[in-house]
Amino acid sequence: MRRCLIKNLLLLAVFSLIGCRGEAGIPHGRLATNDGKLIKVELALTEKTQKQGLSGRKAGSLKANQGMLFIYDNTEPRSFWMPDTYFDLDIFFLSKDLIILHVERNVPHHPGRSEPPAIARTKSINCRYVLELDAASPLSKKLLVGHKLKWLGSSSLSKIKSKTHP
């Protein structure tokens, strides 16, 4: 009983360090661009939230400075697809140091999950993190390959991710 209580308190502490909760209770935090602009991100930490991503979100549900950051344990090839989406996305593949390695612009939305037409898929890119922003965001258009983002949380992304494992 005591061990369970301690574990729950630790999880509560981690999520309070991350910040408030966004859509459907997903924890979120902030990134800063190299010119000081802030991006509020929902954190896709678990396999479930990573599979869901921004699927099902309606157009206009994200503000110009909002997105989703997919956090993984290690660097490996990753590819994204766009089932059940209602707005186009800009998808940024990031290194472990949050440097933008590759950008897929205006990845077309695809309401539903049935094909045809084909559901858009990105190239497979070797990365540690992935950031999705609404393609209509002016902030998104200013982010380029080689730019370095900065995590503004009090705990590192690696520590946050490690706390989500049982």
N, C-alpha and C positions, 0 to 999 in steps of 0.2 A: 504493500500500500504506500509506504513512504517513498519507495523507489519510483513508483508511478507518479506521485505528486511532484517529486523533484524533476522528473522528465517533462511533465506538463509545464512546470514553472520555467524550465529552460527554453522550451518551445515558445512560450509566451514572451519571454525576454527577447528571443531572436526576432520574432515578428514585430515587437515594439521597436527594436533597433532598425528594422527595415523601413518602417513608416506605416502610414495608414493603409487601409485596404481599398482596393478599387472595385471594379466590376466583379460581382459574384464573390466577394470576399478574397480576391486575389491580392496578395501583398504588392506594394509598389515602392518605388524609390525615384531617385533623380540622377540624370546624367547632365554633364555640362559639355557644351561644344567648345572648340578651341577659341571661339570669339565670345564666350561667356553666356551664350543662350542656354536656357534650361529645358530639358526634355523630361517630362514626367512619364515614367514607364511602369506598366504592370509587369510583374516578374513571373514568367513561366518557368517554374522550378521543378514541377513534377511531370512525369510522362503524360498524365491526364491533361494538365493545363497546356502542355506543349502540343499534344494532339489537337486540342480544341483551338488554340491560338486565338485569332480574331474571327474565326468562323461564327456565323450567326449574327454578327454585329451589323447594325444598319448604317447606311451612309450618314455621315454627320455625327456619329457617336463618339468620335475622337476629336479633340480640339487640335489645333495646328501644332501644339507642342506636346502632344501625347502619343504614346506608342506602347509596344510590348517588347520586352527584352527576354529572349530565350537564353537560359543559363544552363550550360552543360558542364560535366565533370572534367572533360578533356577535349583536346583539339582532335578533330577528325572530319572527314568529308560529310557535308550536310547539304541537303536539297530540300526546298520547300515547295508546296503546291497550294492551290487556292480554292478548295471546295467550299461551298456554302458561304461565299463572301459576297458583300454587297457594295464594295468600293475598291478601287485599285490601290495597290500598295507599292511603296518603295521598300526594298528589303536590303539590309546592310549586313554583310558578313564581317565579323570582327575577330581580331586576334585576342590572345589571352591578356594583352595590354590595352585592349579596347581601341586598337588602330583599325580603321576601315580598310579591309582587304579587297572587297569587291562590292559592287552595288548593282542590283537589278531594279531598274526604274519602271514605273507604271505597269507592274505585273497585273494583268487583267483579272478582274473579279469574276466569279462564277457562281451565281445563285444556284443552290442545290448541289447534288453529288453525282447526278447521272451525266453520262456522255453519250453522244455528241451534243454540243461541240466539246472539244477536248478541254480538260481543266488545265490551266496554266501551271507549269512547273519551272523552277529555277534550275540553273546549272548546279552541279555539285561542287561545293567550295570547301576547302580545308579550313576550318575555323573553330573557335571556342564559344563565341556568343553570336546571336543573330538579333538584330533590331528591326522591327517592322513599324513603319510610319505610314499614315495616309498619304498617297501619292499627290494629293491636292495641297498638301502642307507647304507653304513657302519655306519653312525651316528645313524641311526634308531636302529641298532642292539645293540648299547651300552646303550640304554634307557631301564630301568628295573622298575618293580613294586616297589614303594617306593621312587623312585627318585623324586626330586622336581625341577620343572622348574621355571624360573623367567621371568616375563613379563618386557620388557625393555622400554615400552612406557611411555610417560609423563602423560598419563591419564590412570586410571584403566580400566580393561576390562569391569567391571560393568558399569562404566560411559560411555564407548564407546557404549556398547549395548543399554543403556537407551536413548542415543541420536538418535538411529535409529528408535525409535517409533515416530509416528506422534503426 
